[in-house]
Amino acid sequence: MPGPILHLGATVLCAHGGQAMPTVPVPRVLVSGQPVATIVAPYVVAGCPFPPVSGGPCVTGQWVVGAVRVLAMGQPVAIQTGVAVCAPTGTPLLPVVVQPRAIAT
């Protein structure tokens, strides 16, 4: 399913509200003037309030489904409609604010 490409400036949250950032954005490919994220590099999550006694907090997130036809440095780009899973909780990453101009399939 097509969706906006995620970049370094996109607001991505874990399901509990922690802020997620890509660990290795691709600096050679820019969208809205910022490096794009691929599904290969994990996201790091900060500020997840999920309590440790319940299996939290979210520490990292990994995209498992991204763009099929758009690649950056040979890797599929992360898109808003893709699927990501946080570790160790297994909850999704939620892209809430993304750039609207570049769409990938």
C-alpha positions as a printed Julia matrix, in Angstrom:
105×3 Matrix{Float64}:
  0.0    0.0    0.0
  1.47   3.43  -0.9
  2.42   5.83   1.83
  4.52   8.9    2.6
  8.25   8.22   3.01
  9.58   8.59   6.55
 12.56  10.85   7.13
 14.65  12.01  10.08
 12.18  14.78  10.95
  9.07  12.57  11.02
  7.33  12.18  14.37
  7.2    8.47  15.16
  5.92   7.19  18.5
  5.73   3.81  20.18
  2.22   2.68  21.11
  2.74   4.08  24.62
  3.88   7.55  23.52
  7.68   7.21  23.55
  9.57   9.16  20.85
 11.27   6.99  18.18
 14.16   8.1   15.93
 15.96   6.2   13.16
 19.47   5.13  14.16
 20.95   5.26  10.65
 19.12   7.53   8.21
 20.43   7.6    4.62
 22.16  10.99   4.15
 22.49  10.6    0.36
 18.73  10.52  -0.21
 16.73  13.52   1.01
 12.99  14.1    1.31
 11.88  17.59   2.33
 15.57  18.32   2.89
 16.07  15.53   5.45
 17.63  12.05   5.21
 15.21   9.16   4.63
 14.81   6.13   6.89
 15.05   2.55   5.6
 13.57  -0.59   7.09
 17.02  -2.09   7.7
 18.17   0.28  10.46
 16.29   0.05  13.76
 14.66   2.98  15.52
 15.63   3.84  19.09
 12.76   4.68  21.46
 13.13   7.21  24.29
 10.63   8.09  26.99
  8.35   5.06  26.8
  6.28   5.08  30.02
  5.28   1.39  29.85
  6.26  -0.12  33.23
  8.98  -2.8   33.48
  6.69  -5.12  35.46
  4.43  -5.27  32.39
  7.24  -6.08  29.95
  8.3   -2.55  29.07
  9.53  -0.04  28.29
  9.91  -0.02  24.51
 13.63   0.3   23.69
 13.91  -0.24  19.93
 11.61  -0.53  16.95
 12.17  -2.34  13.66
 10.24  -1.9   10.41
  9.22  -5.26   8.97
  7.2   -3.97   6.0
  8.19  -0.92   3.98
  8.18   0.24   0.38
  8.43  -2.47  -2.27
  9.37  -0.35  -5.28
 11.37   2.53  -3.75
 14.88   1.92  -2.44
 17.57   4.07  -0.84
 21.11   2.67  -1.05
 19.57  -0.67  -2.07
 17.26  -0.89   0.95
 13.47  -0.37   1.06
 12.46   2.99   2.52
 10.23   3.14   5.59
  6.73   4.44   4.85
  3.85   5.62   7.01
  1.65   2.69   5.99
  4.4    0.14   6.73
  4.53  -2.18   9.72
  6.99  -1.84  12.61
  7.35  -3.72  15.89
  8.89  -2.48  19.16
 11.11  -4.62  21.35
 10.63  -6.01  23.92
  6.88  -5.21  24.05
  5.83  -6.28  20.53
  3.69  -3.18  20.08
  3.73  -1.1   16.85
  5.55   2.1   15.98
  3.13   4.82  14.91
  4.19   7.52  12.43
  1.97  10.47  13.35
  3.54  13.42  11.51
  5.25  12.84   8.14
  6.1   14.85   5.06
  3.22  14.75   2.55
  5.03  15.25  -0.77
  6.97  12.05  -1.54
  4.87   8.88  -1.68
  6.35   5.39  -2.12
  4.79   2.07  -3.05
